[in-house]
Amino acid sequence: MVTTTTAVAAVRPPLRPPRRPRATPPPPPPARHPPPPPPSPPTASRSAAWPSPRWCSAIT
């Protein structure tokens, strides 16, 4: 009878895999948040480049 109990325990492990699918969906949403912040810094650097006349002279 002890062998039958071990067989049942082996069947339970396979049921745990289904939990992995749920972990996959959450990652995508968090990744979307990081992208938005980066756009802000670039705009600040561009505004600083406009006021500097040195860039124009360098292009010519």
Helices and strands as residue ranges (DSSP letters): H 2-11, G 13-15, H 19-23, H 28-32, H 40-49, H 54-59
